[in-house]
């Protein structure tokens, strides 16, 4: 058999070079991804802490995200600015179930129809009922609850309270 020179595959070094370059780019991509993730976590960190503080201040029954939302909306002066609206609910026993910070839907009933007057309103305060001996007029049947709602919703609730029986449902 004749003697042949060893066969050398050209580009063997090239393949290794490409693999190393691909690995190097993967490392860069991973480093960039981790840096972006770290930046996102740092940016989200203070808001989460603020929500925890708000949920502790408002009460344990409200979701922290819901507690943080009104403070951002209150800053404006337009129709989305939150105001406190006293609302007389027809069923006084239902109002006794409410606590500061709860979210409620206010439903107005007029004859055979009913509709939601305010959705997801935050309970700002539940005033103490008057003493047992105090005389209540016909307009004061039910119980009072103070809600934090946008200005336009407060106007709608005030109008509905004069002509409809109002009820609440917990959200």
Backbone as a printed PyTorch tensor [residue, N CA C, xyz], in Angstrom:
tensor([[[  0.8360,  -1.1400,   0.0000],
         [  0.0000,   0.0000,   0.0000],
         [  0.9000,   1.2270,   0.0000]],

        [[  0.4970,   2.2100,  -0.7960],
         [  1.3440,   3.3950,  -0.8800],
         [  1.2400,   4.2450,   0.3810]],

        [[  2.2210,   4.9930,   0.6160],
         [  2.2800,   5.8440,   1.7880],
         [  1.6180,   7.1820,   1.4840]],

        [[  0.6100,   7.5550,   2.3250],
         [ -0.0740,   8.8440,   2.1640],
         [  0.2740,   9.7420,   3.3240]],

        [[  0.3130,  10.9990,   3.0170],
         [  0.5360,  11.9900,   4.0710],
         [ -0.7240,  12.0640,   4.9320]],

        [[ -0.5800,  12.4100,   6.1960],
         [ -1.7640,  12.4850,   7.0440],
         [ -2.7790,  13.4910,   6.4930]],

        [[ -4.0300,  13.1400,   6.6390],
         [ -5.1070,  14.0020,   6.1700],
         [ -5.4280,  15.0060,   7.2700]],

        [[ -5.3900,  16.2380,   6.9160],
         [ -5.6980,  17.3050,   7.8700],
         [ -6.9390,  18.0450,   7.3810]],

        [[ -7.9070,  18.1140,   8.2900],
         [ -9.1380,  18.8080,   7.9370],
         [ -8.9260,  20.2820,   8.2040]],

        [[ -9.1370,  21.0400,   7.1580],
         [ -8.9580,  22.4840,   7.3100],
         [-10.1740,  23.0780,   8.0040]],

        [[ -9.9870,  24.0310,   8.7770],
         [-11.0860,  24.7120,   9.4630],
         [-11.3850,  24.1370,  10.8240]],

        [[-10.6350,  23.1750,  11.2620],
         [-10.8700,  22.6360,  12.5990],
         [-10.7210,  23.7180,  13.6470]],

        [[ -9.7510,  24.5600,  13.4640],
         [ -9.5660,  25.6940,  14.3720],
         [-10.6900,  26.6970,  14.2110]],

        [[-11.2110,  26.7990,  13.0050],
         [-12.3020,  27.7240,  12.7280],
         [-13.5690,  27.3160,  13.4850]],

        [[-13.8320,  26.0090,  13.5320],
         [-15.0110,  25.5170,  14.2310],
         [-14.8900,  25.8330,  15.7200]],

        [[-13.7110,  25.5740,  16.2700],
         [-13.5110,  25.9010,  17.6800],
         [-13.6580,  27.4050,  17.9290]],

        [[-13.1440,  28.1870,  17.0060],
         [-13.2390,  29.6400,  17.1380],
         [-14.7050,  30.0850,  17.1260]],

        [[-15.5090,  29.5150,  16.2220],
         [-16.9310,  29.8650,  16.1540],
         [-17.6670,  29.4410,  17.4260]],

        [[-17.3530,  28.2570,  17.9370],
         [-17.9860,  27.8160,  19.1720],
         [-17.6430,  28.7360,  20.3430]],

        [[-16.3890,  29.1340,  20.4130],
         [-15.9830,  30.0420,  21.4940],
         [-16.6760,  31.3930,  21.3650]],

        [[-16.7840,  31.8870,  20.1100],
         [-17.4350,  33.1700,  19.8830],
         [-18.9230,  33.0970,  20.2480]],

        [[-19.5770,  31.9880,  19.8770],
         [-20.9860,  31.8020,  20.2220],
         [-21.1620,  31.7590,  21.7410]],

        [[-20.2660,  31.0530,  22.4100],
         [-20.3290,  30.9690,  23.8600],
         [-20.0940,  32.3410,  24.4950]],

        [[-19.1790,  33.0890,  23.9340],
         [-18.8910,  34.4230,  24.4430],
         [-20.1210,  35.3310,  24.2860]],

        [[-20.8160,  35.2430,  23.1560],
         [-22.0180,  36.0560,  22.9370],
         [-23.1610,  35.6080,  23.8520]],

        [[-23.2470,  34.3220,  24.1240],
         [-24.2690,  33.8490,  25.0580],
         [-24.0230,  34.4260,  26.4420]],

        [[-22.7830,  34.4780,  26.8160],
         [-22.4590,  35.0610,  28.1160],
         [-22.8550,  36.5310,  28.1610]],

        [[-22.5920,  37.2480,  27.0630],
         [-22.9740,  38.6570,  27.0090],
         [-24.4930,  38.8030,  27.0740]],

        [[-25.2040,  37.9660,  26.3180],
         [-26.6660,  38.0280,  26.3270],
         [-27.2070,  37.7340,  27.7250]],

        [[-26.6180,  36.7520,  28.3730],
         [-27.0410,  36.4180,  29.7320],
         [-26.7420,  37.5820,  30.6780]],

        [[-25.5860,  38.2180,  30.5320],
         [-25.2270,  39.3460,  31.3870],
         [-26.1830,  40.5150,  31.1650]],

        [[-26.5330,  40.7870,  29.9140],
         [-27.4660,  41.8680,  29.6190],
         [-28.8420,  41.5450,  30.2010]],

        [[-29.2910,  40.3060,  30.0430],
         [-30.5820,  39.9010,  30.5980],
         [-30.6290,  40.0440,  32.1020]],

        [[-29.5670,  39.6340,  32.7680],
         [-29.5180,  39.7730,  34.2260],
         [-29.4870,  41.2390,  34.6510]],

        [[-28.7850,  42.0730,  33.9010],
         [-28.7290,  43.4960,  34.2280],
         [-30.1030,  44.1460,  34.0720]],

        [[-30.8210,  43.7880,  33.0190],
         [-32.1590,  44.3360,  32.8070],
         [-33.1070,  43.8640,  33.9040]],

        [[-33.0130,  42.6030,  34.2690],
         [-33.8570,  42.0690,  35.3460],
         [-33.5600,  42.7720,  36.6610]],

        [[-32.2870,  42.9750,  36.9630],
         [-31.9160,  43.6640,  38.2010],
         [-32.4510,  45.0950,  38.2060]],

        [[-32.3530,  45.7800,  37.0710],
         [-32.8660,  47.1550,  36.9910],
         [-34.3750,  47.1860,  37.1930]],

        [[-35.0700,  46.2120,  36.6300],
         [-36.5300,  46.1520,  36.7910],
         [-36.8990,  45.8900,  38.2490]],

        [[-36.1780,  45.0270,  38.9110],
         [-36.4560,  44.7440,  40.3210],
         [-36.1840,  45.9580,  41.2060]],

        [[-35.1180,  46.6760,  40.9080],
         [-34.8030,  47.8740,  41.6820],
         [-35.8890,  48.9260,  41.4690]],

        [[-36.3410,  49.0730,  40.2130],
         [-37.3740,  50.0610,  39.9220],
         [-38.7030,  49.6900,  40.5870]],

        [[-39.0080,  48.4160,  40.6790],
         [-40.2740,  47.9770,  41.2700],
         [-40.2090,  47.9000,  42.7930]],

        [[-39.0530,  47.8770,  43.3680],
         [-38.9020,  47.6930,  44.8030],
         [-39.5950,  48.7260,  45.6700]],

        [[-39.3350,  50.0200,  45.4990],
         [-39.9590,  51.0130,  46.3840],
         [-41.4830,  51.0240,  46.3000]],

        [[-42.0680,  50.7900,  45.1100],
         [-43.5200,  50.7810,  44.9930],
         [-44.1180,  49.6420,  45.8040]],

        [[-43.4830,  48.4760,  45.7850],
         [-43.9970,  47.3460,  46.5490],
         [-43.9580,  47.6490,  48.0420]],

        [[-42.8890,  48.2920,  48.4950],
         [-42.7910,  48.6510,  49.9070],
         [-43.8730,  49.6670,  50.2640]],

        [[-44.1560,  50.6080,  49.3420],
         [-45.2020,  51.5990,  49.5790],
         [-46.5590,  50.9190,  49.6890]],

        [[-46.8100,  49.9220,  48.8440],
         [-48.0770,  49.2040,  48.9010],
         [-48.2310,  48.4640,  50.2220]],

        [[-47.1460,  47.9010,  50.7210],
         [-47.2140,  47.1910,  51.9890],
         [-47.5490,  48.1670,  53.1060]],

        [[-46.9150,  49.3460,  53.0990],
         [-47.2150,  50.3480,  54.1200],
         [-48.6730,  50.7820,  54.0230]],

        [[-49.1830,  51.0090,  52.7930],
         [-50.5690,  51.4310,  52.6190],
         [-51.5340,  50.3580,  53.0880]],

        [[-51.2260,  49.0930,  52.8090],
         [-52.1440,  48.0320,  53.2160],
         [-52.1710,  47.9030,  54.7310]],

        [[-51.0420,  48.1440,  55.3920],
         [-51.0360,  48.0980,  56.8450],
         [-51.8100,  49.2630,  57.4350]],

        [[-51.7360,  50.4220,  56.7700],
         [-52.4170,  51.6070,  57.2630],
         [-53.9230,  51.4840,  57.0580]],

        [[-54.3500,  50.9720,  55.8940],
         [-55.7680,  50.9030,  55.5770],
         [-56.4470,  49.7780,  56.3190]],

        [[-55.8480,  48.6090,  56.3370],
         [-56.4510,  47.4820,  57.0340],
         [-56.1210,  46.1900,  56.3190]],

        [[-56.2260,  45.0690,  57.0070],
         [-55.8020,  43.7970,  56.4410],
         [-56.7470,  43.2390,  55.3960]],

        [[-57.9670,  43.7570,  55.2810],
         [-58.9390,  43.1520,  54.3770],
         [-58.8130,  43.6780,  52.9560]],

        [[-58.0340,  44.7160,  52.7110],
         [-57.9130,  45.2780,  51.3760],
         [-56.6400,  44.8100,  50.7190]],

        [[-56.7120,  44.5920,  49.4320],
         [-55.5500,  44.1880,  48.6580],
         [-54.5660,  45.3510,  48.6030]],

        [[-53.2500,  45.1080,  48.7580],
         [-52.2800,  46.2050,  48.7730],
         [-52.3130,  47.0570,  47.5140]],

        [[-52.5440,  46.4520,  46.3560],
         [-52.5880,  47.2310,  45.1230],
         [-53.7760,  48.1800,  45.1260]],

        [[-54.8730,  47.7550,  45.6810],
         [-56.0500,  48.6120,  45.7530],
         [-55.8240,  49.7550,  46.7330]],

        [[-55.0580,  49.5230,  47.7590],
         [-54.7900,  50.5730,  48.7380],
         [-53.8930,  51.6490,  48.1650]],

        [[-52.9910,  51.2930,  47.2590],
         [-52.0620,  52.2600,  46.6960],
         [-52.7160,  53.0970,  45.6130]],

        [[-53.7260,  52.5960,  44.9430],
         [-54.3230,  53.2870,  43.8070],
         [-54.9530,  54.6320,  44.1700]],

        [[-55.7400,  54.7660,  45.2410],
         [-56.3810,  56.0430,  45.5080],
         [-55.4020,  57.1820,  45.7230]],

        [[-54.2390,  56.9360,  46.3080],
         [-53.3030,  58.0190,  46.5520],
         [-52.8020,  58.6140,  45.2520]],

        [[-52.6770,  57.8080,  44.2140],
         [-52.2450,  58.3390,  42.9150],
         [-53.3850,  59.0910,  42.2460]],

        [[-54.6220,  58.6290,  42.3960],
         [-55.7510,  59.2840,  41.7520],
         [-56.1210,  60.5870,  42.4640]],

        [[-55.8860,  60.6660,  43.7620],
         [-56.2830,  61.8300,  44.5370],
         [-55.5120,  63.0780,  44.1170]],

        [[-54.3520,  62.9180,  43.4830],
         [-53.5150,  64.0600,  43.1490],
         [-54.1810,  64.9960,  42.1530]],

        [[-54.9960,  64.4670,  41.2530],
         [-55.6040,  65.2820,  40.2200],
         [-56.7280,  66.1320,  40.7670]],

        [[-57.1750,  67.0910,  39.9410],
         [-58.2800,  67.9370,  40.3470],
         [-59.4670,  67.7680,  39.4150]],

        [[-59.3630,  66.8870,  38.4230],
         [-60.4400,  66.6820,  37.4680],
         [-61.4850,  65.7290,  37.9920]],

        [[-62.2240,  65.1240,  37.0550],
         [-63.3130,  64.2290,  37.4390],
         [-62.7950,  62.9270,  38.0450]],

        [[-61.5050,  62.5820,  37.8740],
         [-60.9470,  61.3670,  38.4530],
         [-60.4140,  61.6050,  39.8670]],

        [[-60.4210,  62.8540,  40.3550],
         [-59.9460,  63.1300,  41.7040],
         [-60.9230,  62.5130,  42.6950]],

        [[-60.3890,  61.8770,  43.7130],
         [-61.2400,  61.2060,  44.6920],
         [-61.7610,  62.1930,  45.7290]],

        [[-63.0120,  61.9970,  46.0800],
         [-63.6440,  62.7810,  47.1330],
         [-64.3360,  61.8020,  48.0740]],

        [[-64.6540,  62.2630,  49.2700],
         [-65.3990,  61.4060,  50.1910],
         [-66.8710,  61.7360,  50.0630]],

        [[-67.6780,  60.7010,  49.9380],
         [-69.1120,  60.8760,  49.7400],
         [-69.8760,  60.0730,  50.7830]],

        [[-70.6490,  60.7540,  51.6440],
         [-71.4930,  60.0160,  52.5840],
         [-72.6880,  59.4390,  51.8310]],

        [[-72.9610,  58.1700,  52.0440],
         [-74.0430,  57.4830,  51.3450],
         [-74.8790,  56.7450,  52.3830]],

        [[-76.2070,  56.9180,  52.3110],
         [-77.0930,  56.2170,  53.2260],
         [-77.5360,  54.9240,  52.5750]],

        [[-77.1760,  53.7990,  53.2020],
         [-77.5100,  52.4640,  52.7190],
         [-78.7780,  52.0040,  53.4300]],

        [[-79.7130,  51.4340,  52.6720],
         [-81.0240,  51.0700,  53.2200],
         [-80.9260,  50.0230,  54.3320]],

        [[-80.0560,  49.0540,  54.1960],
         [-79.9470,  47.9820,  55.1890],
         [-78.8160,  48.3010,  56.1720]],

        [[-79.1860,  48.6990,  57.3780],
         [-78.1940,  49.0820,  58.3890],
         [-77.3360,  47.9090,  58.8160]],

        [[-77.8830,  46.7050,  58.8160],
         [-77.1150,  45.5290,  59.2310],
         [-75.9900,  45.2230,  58.2490]],

        [[-76.2010,  45.4930,  56.9730],
         [-75.1440,  45.2810,  55.9760],
         [-73.9880,  46.2400,  56.2280]],

        [[-74.2930,  47.4690,  56.5800],
         [-73.2530,  48.4650,  56.8410],
         [-72.3980,  48.0570,  58.0330]],

        [[-72.9870,  47.3720,  59.0050],
         [-72.2080,  46.9220,  60.1710],
         [-71.1370,  45.9130,  59.7880]],

        [[-71.2820,  45.2620,  58.6350],
         [-70.2720,  44.3000,  58.1660],
         [-69.0630,  44.9780,  57.5310]],

        [[-69.2000,  46.2610,  57.2030],
         [-68.1420,  46.9790,  56.4880],
         [-67.0770,  47.4930,  57.4450]],

        [[-65.8550,  47.5770,  56.9130],
         [-64.7220,  48.1310,  57.6570],
         [-63.9880,  49.1090,  56.7620]],

        [[-63.2580,  50.0030,  57.3700],
         [-62.4510,  50.9700,  56.6290],
         [-61.4840,  50.2160,  55.7080]],

        [[-61.4610,  50.6070,  54.4280],
         [-60.5620,  49.9840,  53.4590],
         [-61.2370,  48.9420,  52.5900]],

        [[-62.4380,  48.4900,  52.9470],
         [-63.1510,  47.5090,  52.1150],
         [-63.5070,  48.1310,  50.7660]],

        [[-63.6470,  47.2740,  49.7710],
         [-64.1290,  47.6990,  48.4490],
         [-65.5610,  47.2210,  48.2930]],

        [[-66.4380,  48.1120,  47.8290],
         [-67.8470,  47.7730,  47.6810],
         [-68.3840,  48.2730,  46.3410]],

        [[-69.4470,  47.6160,  45.8810],
         [-70.2470,  48.1120,  44.7700],
         [-71.5220,  48.6590,  45.3810]],

        [[-71.9400,  49.8430,  44.9420],
         [-73.1840,  50.4300,  45.4190],
         [-74.2450,  50.2030,  44.3480]],

        [[-75.3370,  49.5710,  44.7450],
         [-76.4130,  49.2340,  43.8190],
         [-77.6440,  50.0450,  44.2040]],

        [[-78.2410,  50.7030,  43.2040],
         [-79.4550,  51.4690,  43.4180],
         [-80.6510,  50.7020,  42.8890]],

        [[-81.7180,  50.5950,  43.6850],
         [-82.9310,  49.8820,  43.2810],
         [-84.0900,  50.8610,  43.2460]],

        [[-84.7820,  50.8820,  42.1130],
         [-85.9320,  51.7680,  41.9440],
         [-87.0650,  50.9440,  41.3560]],

        [[-87.9720,  50.4870,  42.1870],
         [-89.0640,  49.6460,  41.7010],
         [-88.5500,  48.2820,  41.2980]],

        [[-88.7200,  47.9230,  40.0290],
         [-88.3070,  46.6010,  39.5550],
         [-86.9210,  46.5960,  38.9320]],

        [[-86.3050,  47.7480,  38.7830],
         [-84.9740,  47.8070,  38.1570],
         [-83.9170,  48.1300,  39.1960]],

        [[-82.7230,  47.6460,  38.9320],
         [-81.5770,  47.9830,  39.7770],
         [-80.3670,  48.1400,  38.8810]],

        [[-79.4510,  48.9680,  39.3240],
         [-78.2190,  49.1670,  38.5550],
         [-77.0880,  49.5580,  39.5000]],

        [[-75.8760,  49.3000,  39.0430],
         [-74.6850,  49.6130,  39.8380],
         [-74.4040,  51.1070,  39.7090]],

        [[-74.4130,  51.7840,  40.8230],
         [-74.1690,  53.2270,  40.8370],
         [-72.6800,  53.5430,  40.9950]],

        [[-71.9570,  52.6920,  41.7210],
         [-70.5150,  52.8760,  41.9220],
         [-69.8860,  51.5010,  42.0580]],

        [[-68.8690,  51.2370,  41.2700],
         [-68.1900,  49.9370,  41.3000],
         [-66.8160,  50.0840,  41.9480]],

        [[-66.5180,  49.2290,  42.9030],
         [-65.1980,  49.1990,  43.5340],
         [-64.8760,  50.4130,  44.3850]],

        [[-65.8690,  51.0200,  44.9890],
         [-65.6370,  52.1900,  45.8460],
         [-64.9740,  51.7460,  47.1450]],

        [[-64.0270,  52.5500,  47.6290],
         [-63.3290,  52.2210,  48.8710],
         [-64.0630,  52.8440,  50.0520]],

        [[-64.2720,  52.0560,  51.0830],
         [-64.9230,  52.5460,  52.3010],
         [-63.8980,  53.3830,  53.0610]],

        [[-64.2000,  54.6750,  53.2020],
         [-63.2940,  55.5730,  53.9160],
         [-63.5810,  55.5630,  55.4120]],

        [[-64.8640,  55.4380,  55.7610],
         [-65.2340,  55.4630,  57.1790],
         [-66.6210,  54.8540,  57.3390]],

        [[-66.8290,  54.2240,  58.4730],
         [-68.1560,  53.7210,  58.8440],
         [-68.5060,  54.4030,  60.1580]],

        [[-69.3030,  55.4900,  60.1010],
         [-69.6410,  56.2200,  61.3280],
         [-70.4330,  55.3460,  62.2880]],

        [[-70.2870,  55.6370,  63.5550],
         [-71.0340,  54.9220,  64.5880],
         [-72.5120,  55.2470,  64.4310]],

        [[-73.3950,  54.2660,  64.6200],
         [-74.8300,  54.5610,  64.5340],
         [-75.2540,  55.4500,  65.6960]],

        [[-76.3410,  56.2170,  65.5050],
         [-76.8080,  57.0720,  66.6100],
         [-77.2650,  56.2020,  67.7820]],

        [[-77.2860,  56.7580,  68.9790],
         [-77.7300,  55.9990,  70.1500],
         [-79.1540,  55.4860,  69.9590]],

        [[-79.4810,  54.4010,  70.6380],
         [-80.7910,  53.7470,  70.5230],
         [-81.9390,  54.7020,  70.8260]],

        [[-81.7760,  55.6050,  71.7630],
         [-82.8480,  56.4960,  72.1810],
         [-83.1040,  57.6430,  71.2110]],

        [[-82.1740,  57.9040,  70.3040],
         [-82.3270,  59.0430,  69.3970],
         [-83.4230,  58.7480,  68.3830]],

        [[-84.2740,  59.7480,  68.1350],
         [-85.3630,  59.5900,  67.1690],
         [-84.8080,  59.7450,  65.7610]],

        [[-85.1850,  58.8310,  64.8850],
         [-84.7330,  58.8800,  63.4950],
         [-85.8850,  59.3160,  62.6150]],

        [[-85.6210,  60.2610,  61.7300],
         [-86.6580,  60.7060,  60.8080],
         [-86.8080,  59.6800,  59.6890]],

        [[-87.7990,  59.8480,  58.8510],
         [-88.0460,  58.9070,  57.7490],
         [-86.8920,  58.9040,  56.7620]],

        [[-86.1990,  60.0390,  56.6340],
         [-85.0780,  60.1210,  55.6920],
         [-83.8370,  59.4160,  56.2240]],

        [[-83.7930,  59.1480,  57.5380],
         [-82.6050,  58.5590,  58.1410],
         [-82.7260,  57.0610,  58.3690]],

        [[-83.5840,  56.3820,  57.6290],
         [-83.7010,  54.9330,  57.7420],
         [-82.4640,  54.3190,  57.0810]],

        [[-81.9000,  53.3100,  57.6930],
         [-80.6960,  52.6960,  57.1520],
         [-79.4820,  53.1430,  57.9370]],

        [[-78.3250,  53.0940,  57.2950],
         [-77.0950,  53.4970,  57.9680],
         [-76.1970,  54.2400,  57.0010]],

        [[-75.3590,  55.0800,  57.5560],
         [-74.4760,  55.9150,  56.7650],
         [-73.1130,  55.2510,  56.6130]],

        [[-72.5390,  55.3670,  55.4210],
         [-71.1740,  54.9210,  55.1610],
         [-70.5090,  55.9980,  54.3100]],

        [[-69.2350,  56.2610,  54.5520],
         [-68.5040,  57.2670,  53.7970],
         [-67.5900,  56.5350,  52.8180]],

        [[-67.7480,  56.8340,  51.5120],
         [-66.9860,  56.1720,  50.4560],
         [-66.0190,  57.1490,  49.8120]],

        [[-64.9090,  56.6480,  49.3460],
         [-63.9450,  57.4270,  48.5950],
         [-64.1210,  57.0690,  47.1200]],

        [[-64.6450,  58.0270,  46.3430],
         [-64.9920,  57.7790,  44.9430],
         [-64.5840,  58.9770,  44.0930]],

        [[-64.5000,  58.7990,  42.7560],
         [-64.2620,  59.9640,  41.8860],
         [-65.4120,  60.9660,  42.0060]],

        [[-65.1140,  62.2120,  41.7140],
         [-66.0850,  63.2960,  41.8640],
         [-67.3680,  63.0320,  41.0670]],

        [[-67.2480,  62.5270,  39.8420],
         [-68.4330,  62.2710,  39.0250],
         [-69.3020,  61.1700,  39.6430]],

        [[-68.6790,  60.1580,  40.2320],
         [-69.4290,  59.0860,  40.8810],
         [-70.1160,  59.5980,  42.1430]],

        [[-69.4800,  60.5140,  42.8630],
         [-70.0830,  61.0920,  44.0710],
         [-71.3580,  61.8420,  43.7160]],

        [[-71.3400,  62.5670,  42.6110],
         [-72.5420,  63.2880,  42.1800],
         [-73.6510,  62.3010,  41.8200]],

        [[-73.2900,  61.2150,  41.1410],
         [-74.2720,  60.1920,  40.7770],
         [-74.8600,  59.5350,  42.0280]],

        [[-74.0260,  59.2650,  43.0240],
         [-74.5050,  58.6510,  44.2730],
         [-75.4350,  59.5850,  45.0370]],

        [[-75.1060,  60.8770,  45.0550],
         [-75.9520,  61.8340,  45.7670],
         [-77.3350,  61.9050,  45.1240]],

        [[-77.3770,  61.9160,  43.8000],
         [-78.6650,  61.9450,  43.1080],
         [-79.4520,  60.6650,  43.3180]],

        [[-78.7700,  59.5370,  43.2760],
         [-79.4410,  58.2540,  43.4470],
         [-79.9330,  58.0820,  44.8770]],

        [[-79.2030,  58.5960,  45.8520],
         [-79.6060,  58.4730,  47.2460],
         [-80.9030,  59.2040,  47.5440]],

        [[-81.1920,  60.2370,  46.7620],
         [-82.4220,  60.9980,  46.9830],
         [-83.6410,  60.2890,  46.4140]],

        [[-83.4580,  59.4430,  45.3990],
         [-84.6230,  58.8500,  44.7350],
         [-84.6680,  57.3220,  44.7730]],

        [[-83.5980,  56.6550,  45.2200],
         [-83.5470,  55.1910,  45.1910],
         [-83.1430,  54.6490,  46.5510]],

        [[-83.4230,  53.3700,  46.7470],
         [-82.8790,  52.6580,  47.8980],
         [-81.5230,  52.1220,  47.4830]],

        [[-80.5020,  52.3610,  48.2710],
         [-79.1400,  51.9410,  47.9380],
         [-78.7350,  50.7530,  48.7960]],

        [[-78.0000,  49.8440,  48.1780],
         [-77.4530,  48.6730,  48.8620],
         [-75.9950,  48.5360,  48.4750]],

        [[-75.2190,  47.7760,  49.2460],
         [-73.8150,  47.5400,  48.9340],
         [-73.5350,  46.0480,  48.8420]],

        [[-72.5660,  45.7180,  48.0090],
         [-72.0430,  44.3500,  47.9390],
         [-70.5410,  44.4360,  48.0930]],

        [[-69.9640,  43.5280,  48.8570],
         [-68.5150,  43.5110,  49.0540],
         [-67.8300,  42.9770,  47.8070]],

        [[-66.7440,  43.6170,  47.4130],
         [-65.9680,  43.1640,  46.2550],
         [-64.8910,  42.1950,  46.6940]]])
